[in-house]
Each structure stands twice: as structure tokens, then as C-alpha cells.
Amino acid sequence: MADKQIIKGKMEIAGIMGPLWFTGWLFTVGYLGLPLVKALFAALVWPYFLGTSFR
């Protein structure tokens, strides 16, 4: 019989930032009521402004 493997570890914060960014982007697009073209443009510009404000 094969032995069971147990993998223990902790979740890193970097794994949370992608979904958190996506959630914030969806909130921003929904709150502003942007059309598709402006929403896609916001996907490119929003991280820049967010990064400069937290600097």
C-alpha cells in the first residue's frame, strides 16, 4: 500500500493580491458604470494610479 503524503505549509499574501485586485477593478467598473471599452482601459490604468498612491 502507498503511504499518504501530507503537505503542510502556509498561504502567502502574494496569492491573495490577484483576486483582490480583480475584485477592486470590478467594483470600480461597476461603481462608475463604465462601458466595455472604458472598462478595459481602466484595467490598464487603474493599477498604475493605485500603485502611485500607495508609494
MMTF fields as JSON, N, C-alpha, C and O atoms, coordinates in Angstrom:
{
  "mmtfVersion": "1.0.0",
  "mmtfProducer": "UNKNOWN",
  "numBonds": 219,
  "numAtoms": 220,
  "numGroups": 55,
  "numChains": 1,
  "numModels": 1,
  "chainsPerModel": [1],
  "groupsPerChain": [55],
  "chainIdList": ["A"],
  "bondAtomList": [4, 2, 8, 6, 12, 10, 16, 14, 20, 18, 24, 22, 28, 26, 32, 30, 36, 34, 40, 38, 44, 42, 48, 46, 52, 50, 56, 54, 60, 58, 64, 62, 68, 66, 72, 70, 76, 74, 80, 78, 84, 82, 88, 86, 92, 90, 96, 94, 100, 98, 104, 102, 108, 106, 112, 110, 116, 114, 120, 118, 124, 122, 128, 126, 132, 130, 136, 134, 140, 138, 144, 142, 148, 146, 152, 150, 156, 154, 160, 158, 164, 162, 168, 166, 172, 170, 176, 174, 180, 178, 184, 182, 188, 186, 192, 190, 196, 194, 200, 198, 204, 202, 208, 206, 212, 210, 216, 214],
  "bondOrderList": [1, 1, 1, 1, 1, 1, 1, 1, 1, 1, 1, 1, 1, 1, 1, 1, 1, 1, 1, 1, 1, 1, 1, 1, 1, 1, 1, 1, 1, 1, 1, 1, 1, 1, 1, 1, 1, 1, 1, 1, 1, 1, 1, 1, 1, 1, 1, 1, 1, 1, 1, 1, 1, 1],
  "groupList": [{"groupName": "MET", "atomNameList": ["N", "CA", "C", "O"], "elementList": ["N", "C", "C", "O"], "formalChargeList": [0, 0, 0, 0], "bondAtomList": [1, 0, 2, 1, 3, 2], "bondOrderList": [1, 1, 2], "singleLetterCode": "M", "chemCompType": "L-PEPTIDE LINKING"}, {"groupName": "ALA", "atomNameList": ["N", "CA", "C", "O"], "elementList": ["N", "C", "C", "O"], "formalChargeList": [0, 0, 0, 0], "bondAtomList": [1, 0, 2, 1, 3, 2], "bondOrderList": [1, 1, 2], "singleLetterCode": "A", "chemCompType": "L-PEPTIDE LINKING"}, {"groupName": "ASP", "atomNameList": ["N", "CA", "C", "O"], "elementList": ["N", "C", "C", "O"], "formalChargeList": [0, 0, 0, 0], "bondAtomList": [1, 0, 2, 1, 3, 2], "bondOrderList": [1, 1, 2], "singleLetterCode": "D", "chemCompType": "L-PEPTIDE LINKING"}, {"groupName": "LYS", "atomNameList": ["N", "CA", "C", "O"], "elementList": ["N", "C", "C", "O"], "formalChargeList": [0, 0, 0, 0], "bondAtomList": [1, 0, 2, 1, 3, 2], "bondOrderList": [1, 1, 2], "singleLetterCode": "K", "chemCompType": "L-PEPTIDE LINKING"}, {"groupName": "GLN", "atomNameList": ["N", "CA", "C", "O"], "elementList": ["N", "C", "C", "O"], "formalChargeList": [0, 0, 0, 0], "bondAtomList": [1, 0, 2, 1, 3, 2], "bondOrderList": [1, 1, 2], "singleLetterCode": "Q", "chemCompType": "L-PEPTIDE LINKING"}, {"groupName": "ILE", "atomNameList": ["N", "CA", "C", "O"], "elementList": ["N", "C", "C", "O"], "formalChargeList": [0, 0, 0, 0], "bondAtomList": [1, 0, 2, 1, 3, 2], "bondOrderList": [1, 1, 2], "singleLetterCode": "I", "chemCompType": "L-PEPTIDE LINKING"}, {"groupName": "GLY", "atomNameList": ["N", "CA", "C", "O"], "elementList": ["N", "C", "C", "O"], "formalChargeList": [0, 0, 0, 0], "bondAtomList": [1, 0, 2, 1, 3, 2], "bondOrderList": [1, 1, 2], "singleLetterCode": "G", "chemCompType": "PEPTIDE LINKING"}, {"groupName": "GLU", "atomNameList": ["N", "CA", "C", "O"], "elementList": ["N", "C", "C", "O"], "formalChargeList": [0, 0, 0, 0], "bondAtomList": [1, 0, 2, 1, 3, 2], "bondOrderList": [1, 1, 2], "singleLetterCode": "E", "chemCompType": "L-PEPTIDE LINKING"}, {"groupName": "PRO", "atomNameList": ["N", "CA", "C", "O"], "elementList": ["N", "C", "C", "O"], "formalChargeList": [0, 0, 0, 0], "bondAtomList": [1, 0, 2, 1, 3, 2], "bondOrderList": [1, 1, 2], "singleLetterCode": "P", "chemCompType": "L-PEPTIDE LINKING"}, {"groupName": "LEU", "atomNameList": ["N", "CA", "C", "O"], "elementList": ["N", "C", "C", "O"], "formalChargeList": [0, 0, 0, 0], "bondAtomList": [1, 0, 2, 1, 3, 2], "bondOrderList": [1, 1, 2], "singleLetterCode": "L", "chemCompType": "L-PEPTIDE LINKING"}, {"groupName": "TRP", "atomNameList": ["N", "CA", "C", "O"], "elementList": ["N", "C", "C", "O"], "formalChargeList": [0, 0, 0, 0], "bondAtomList": [1, 0, 2, 1, 3, 2], "bondOrderList": [1, 1, 2], "singleLetterCode": "W", "chemCompType": "L-PEPTIDE LINKING"}, {"groupName": "PHE", "atomNameList": ["N", "CA", "C", "O"], "elementList": ["N", "C", "C", "O"], "formalChargeList": [0, 0, 0, 0], "bondAtomList": [1, 0, 2, 1, 3, 2], "bondOrderList": [1, 1, 2], "singleLetterCode": "F", "chemCompType": "L-PEPTIDE LINKING"}, {"groupName": "THR", "atomNameList": ["N", "CA", "C", "O"], "elementList": ["N", "C", "C", "O"], "formalChargeList": [0, 0, 0, 0], "bondAtomList": [1, 0, 2, 1, 3, 2], "bondOrderList": [1, 1, 2], "singleLetterCode": "T", "chemCompType": "L-PEPTIDE LINKING"}, {"groupName": "VAL", "atomNameList": ["N", "CA", "C", "O"], "elementList": ["N", "C", "C", "O"], "formalChargeList": [0, 0, 0, 0], "bondAtomList": [1, 0, 2, 1, 3, 2], "bondOrderList": [1, 1, 2], "singleLetterCode": "V", "chemCompType": "L-PEPTIDE LINKING"}, {"groupName": "TYR", "atomNameList": ["N", "CA", "C", "O"], "elementList": ["N", "C", "C", "O"], "formalChargeList": [0, 0, 0, 0], "bondAtomList": [1, 0, 2, 1, 3, 2], "bondOrderList": [1, 1, 2], "singleLetterCode": "Y", "chemCompType": "L-PEPTIDE LINKING"}, {"groupName": "SER", "atomNameList": ["N", "CA", "C", "O"], "elementList": ["N", "C", "C", "O"], "formalChargeList": [0, 0, 0, 0], "bondAtomList": [1, 0, 2, 1, 3, 2], "bondOrderList": [1, 1, 2], "singleLetterCode": "S", "chemCompType": "L-PEPTIDE LINKING"}, {"groupName": "ARG", "atomNameList": ["N", "CA", "C", "O"], "elementList": ["N", "C", "C", "O"], "formalChargeList": [0, 0, 0, 0], "bondAtomList": [1, 0, 2, 1, 3, 2], "bondOrderList": [1, 1, 2], "singleLetterCode": "R", "chemCompType": "L-PEPTIDE LINKING"}],
  "groupTypeList": [0, 1, 2, 3, 4, 5, 5, 3, 6, 3, 0, 7, 5, 1, 6, 5, 0, 6, 8, 9, 10, 11, 12, 6, 10, 9, 11, 12, 13, 6, 14, 9, 6, 9, 8, 9, 13, 3, 1, 9, 11, 1, 1, 9, 13, 10, 8, 14, 11, 9, 6, 12, 15, 11, 16],
  "groupIdList": [1, 2, 3, 4, 5, 6, 7, 8, 9, 10, 11, 12, 13, 14, 15, 16, 17, 18, 19, 20, 21, 22, 23, 24, 25, 26, 27, 28, 29, 30, 31, 32, 33, 34, 35, 36, 37, 38, 39, 40, 41, 42, 43, 44, 45, 46, 47, 48, 49, 50, 51, 52, 53, 54, 55],
  "secStructList": [7, 7, 7, 7, 7, 7, 7, 7, 7, 7, 7, 7, 6, 2, 2, 2, 2, 2, 2, 2, 2, 2, 2, 2, 2, 2, 2, 2, 2, 2, 2, 2, 6, 7, 7, 2, 2, 2, 2, 2, 2, 2, 2, 2, 2, 2, 2, 2, 2, 2, 2, 2, 2, 7, 7],
  "xCoordList": [0.832, 0.0, 0.876, 1.975, 0.377, 1.122, 0.88, -0.222, 1.93, 1.802, 1.141, 1.327, 0.376, -0.271, 0.728, 1.499, 0.701, 1.544, 0.711, -0.398, 1.247, 0.595, 1.501, 2.666, 0.957, 1.725, 1.244, 0.069, 2.167, 1.828, 2.546, 3.675, 1.919, 2.524, 1.57, 0.449, 2.037, 1.162, 0.927, 1.773, -0.209, -0.546, 0.164, 0.207, 0.717, 1.437, 0.495, -0.49, 0.795, -0.045, -0.062, -1.035, 0.995, 1.052, -0.056, -0.495, -0.507, -1.583, -2.938, -3.883, -3.051, -4.32, -4.432, -5.543, -3.329, -3.349, -4.024, -4.656, -3.91, -4.565, -6.08, -6.688, -6.701, -8.156, -8.593, -9.668, -7.766, -8.103, -8.078, -8.943, -7.09, -7.02, -8.235, -8.849, -8.579, -9.713, -11.02, -11.869, -11.181, -12.375, -12.452, -13.517, -11.339, -11.308, -11.597, -12.281, -11.073, -11.318, -12.794, -13.378, -13.394, -14.817, -15.668, -16.651, -15.285, -16.025, -15.925, -16.922, -14.712, -14.51, -15.32, -15.97, -15.286, -16.03, -17.532, -18.249, -18.004, -19.429, -19.892, -20.982, -19.08, -19.44, -19.52, -20.409, -18.592, -18.574, -19.498, -19.775, -19.979, -20.865, -20.18, -20.768, -18.95, -18.172, -18.612, -18.935, -18.623, -18.845, -17.625, -16.584, -17.756, -16.721, -15.356, -14.344, -15.31, -14.026, -13.34, -12.138, -14.086, -13.504, -13.134, -12.168, -13.891, -13.576, -12.261, -11.463, -12.031, -10.763, -9.6, -8.512, -9.825, -8.795, -8.508, -7.358, -9.557, -9.39, -8.571, -7.865, -8.658, -7.876, -6.392, -5.586, -6.018, -4.608, -4.138, -3.001, -4.99, -4.593, -4.77, -3.971, -5.802, -6.124, -4.968, -4.717, -4.258, -3.139, -2.022, -1.359, -1.811, -0.784, -1.126, -0.297, -2.343, -2.743, -2.811, -2.493, -3.218, -3.245, -1.815, -1.57, -0.895, 0.496, 1.147, 1.912, 0.862, 1.468, 0.867, 1.545, -0.377, -0.983, -0.471, -0.46, -0.045, 0.464, 1.964, 2.528, 2.617, 4.058, 4.498, 5.696],
  "yCoordList": [-1.185, 0.0, 1.249, 1.259, 2.27, 3.531, 4.346, 4.377, 4.995, 5.891, 7.197, 7.663, 7.764, 9.043, 10.169, 10.151, 11.135, 12.305, 13.445, 13.701, 14.118, 15.286, 16.479, 16.492, 17.46, 18.665, 19.772, 20.139, 20.289, 21.364, 22.622, 22.556, 23.73, 25.0, 26.127, 25.912, 27.315, 28.445, 29.206, 29.208, 29.839, 30.585, 31.919, 32.599, 32.292, 33.551, 34.662, 34.407, 35.868, 37.016, 37.299, 37.858, 36.925, 37.181, 36.435, 36.883, 35.33, 34.584, 35.243, 34.877, 36.188, 36.874, 38.143, 38.596, 38.714, 40.017, 39.999, 40.986, 38.915, 38.848, 38.935, 39.792, 38.064, 38.165, 39.48, 39.997, 40.019, 41.299, 42.419, 43.295, 42.394, 43.39, 43.27, 44.274, 42.045, 41.822, 42.289, 42.868, 42.042, 42.491, 44.012, 44.584, 44.661, 46.125, 46.694, 47.709, 46.036, 46.501, 46.365, 47.272, 45.237, 45.054, 46.072, 46.584, 46.363, 47.363, 48.726, 49.437, 49.09, 50.386, 50.499, 51.518, 49.473, 49.49, 49.553, 50.302, 48.788, 48.787, 50.084, 50.569, 50.645, 51.89, 53.055, 53.901, 53.095, 54.183, 53.947, 54.872, 52.712, 52.386, 52.546, 53.083, 52.086, 52.266, 51.306, 50.15, 51.794, 50.871, 49.978, 50.192, 48.987, 47.963, 48.537, 48.146, 49.445, 49.997, 50.758, 50.602, 51.569, 52.317, 51.383, 51.638, 50.309, 49.344, 48.635, 48.409, 48.284, 47.649, 48.621, 48.23, 49.876, 50.893, 51.065, 51.25, 51.002, 51.13, 49.972, 50.139, 48.807, 47.649, 47.901, 47.346, 48.727, 49.048, 50.22, 50.221, 51.204, 52.439, 52.353, 52.922, 51.651, 51.601, 51.087, 51.677, 50.032, 49.578, 50.611, 50.693, 51.396, 52.43, 53.474, 53.795, 53.997, 55.01, 54.45, 55.15, 53.212, 52.571, 52.426, 52.682, 52.019, 51.862, 53.171, 53.224, 54.236, 55.533, 56.118, 56.858, 55.806, 56.365, 55.663, 56.271, 54.394, 53.665, 53.802, 53.238, 54.516, 54.686, 55.502, 55.724],
  "zCoordList": [0.0, 0.0, 0.0, 0.555, -0.618, -0.692, 0.57, 1.117, 1.006, 2.166, 1.723, 0.599, 2.631, 2.333, 2.558, 3.517, 1.674, 1.827, 2.377, 1.909, 3.363, 3.93, 3.667, 4.064, 3.003, 2.695, 3.628, 3.628, 4.414, 5.334, 4.884, 4.397, 5.037, 4.667, 4.992, 5.454, 4.741, 4.997, 3.698, 2.804, 3.608, 2.41, 2.423, 3.448, 1.292, 1.215, 0.767, 0.074, 1.156, 0.835, -0.659, -1.165, -1.376, -2.819, -3.553, -4.612, -3.027, -3.653, -3.499, -4.198, -2.616, -2.372, -3.215, -3.488, -3.626, -4.28, -5.649, -6.026, -6.399, -7.712, -7.615, -8.256, -6.823, -6.665, -6.014, -6.319, -5.121, -4.5, -5.535, -5.523, -6.43, -7.497, -8.41, -8.769, -8.782, -9.676, -9.043, -9.721, -7.754, -7.044, -7.034, -7.266, -6.768, -6.77, -8.144, -8.271, -9.18, -10.543, -10.899, -11.492, -10.54, -10.824, -10.071, -10.607, -8.822, -8.05, -8.722, -8.846, -9.159, -9.793, -11.08, -11.315, -11.904, -13.164, -12.891, -13.553, -11.94, -11.619, -10.986, -11.286, -10.121, -9.432, -10.411, -10.308, -11.356, -12.326, -13.511, -14.275, -13.673, -14.787, -16.137, -17.075, -16.234, -17.457, -18.555, -18.285, -19.803, -20.927, -21.126, -20.506, -21.986, -22.143, -22.521, -21.938, -23.476, -23.931, -22.801, -22.589, -22.084, -20.966, -19.814, -19.095, -19.636, -18.578, -18.87, -17.96, -20.128, -20.49, -20.344, -19.921, -20.688, -20.495, -19.001, -18.603, -18.178, -16.727, -16.166, -15.171, -16.79, -16.338, -16.5, -15.753, -17.464, -17.689, -16.828, -16.357, -16.622, -15.941, -14.43, -13.687, -13.961, -12.536, -11.671, -10.621, -12.045, -11.209, -11.094, -10.06, -12.141, -12.088, -11.025, -10.173, -11.079, -10.116, -8.7, -7.74, -8.569, -7.255, -6.703, -5.524, -7.553, -7.125, -6.751, -5.788, -7.494, -7.16, -5.891, -5.179, -5.595, -4.38, -3.122, -2.051, -3.223, -2.054, -1.895, -0.957, -2.76, -2.689, -1.542, -1.366]
}
